């Protein structure tokens, strides 16, 4: 990703990756719980499945995001200097 004003590559911090993982999981938790609730008709069961799914996928997403920060495919090298 490039900085909008300078065009230099921007790398996400570990904290930002965590915030992104958590915010996405809130949305995904609602979707999973809703789908299971409609399919099974049991709210407690749906909430349990949604919570287990969220916990597992938060961890997986975080490590996936951190791994991709180490991959250089598609990244431009930093500039020789900045003003």
N, C-alpha and C positions, 0 to 999 in steps of 0.2 A: 504494500500500500504506500502511496506517496502523500506527503504533506500537501494540502491544497494550495498553500501560499508559496512554498519554496520548491516543491517538486522533489524534495529529498525523501528517501525511503523512511518509513515510520515503522518501528517495531513495538509490539504490544508488551507491556510489563506483565509480570506474573499476576499481579493484582487485577489488572484489566481483564486478563483471560478468565480469572475466577468470577468477576462480575458478569462477564458475558455468559459464562456457563450457567450461573445462577439465574440470570434473567431469562435465558432461553428455556431452562427447565421449568420455570413457573408457567410459561405458556404451554409447554409440552405436557406438564402435569395435568393441566386443565383439559387438554385434548384427550389424553389417555384415560383419565378418570371418566370423562363424558362418554367416550366410546364404550368402555367396559360397563358403565352404568346402563346405557341403552341396550347393550347386548345381553347383560346378565340380569338387569332389573334390581340389583342389590347395591345400594349406595355404599355401605360399609365395605363390602368386597371390592367395589370399584375404587374406593379411596385407598385401600390397602395395596392393591395392585399399582395404582398411580404413584403412591409413595415409594414403594420398592423400586419401581421403574425409574423414578426421579433420582433416587440416591445412587443407583448403579450408573446411570447415564451422566450425572454431574461429574463423577470421577473420570469416567471414560472420555468425556468431552474435554475436560481440563487437560488431561495428559495428551490427547490428540492435538489440541491447540498449541501446547508447549512444544510438542514434537515438530509441528509445522513451522514454528518460529525458528527452528534450526535448519530447515530445508531452504536451500538457496534457489531452487527452480523458480524462474520468473521474477527474481529480484534483481534490481539494478544495483551496481556498486555505489557506495557513498561517494559524494563529490570530493575532489581533491582539496577543496577549500569551501568555506561558507562566508558570506558577508553579513 
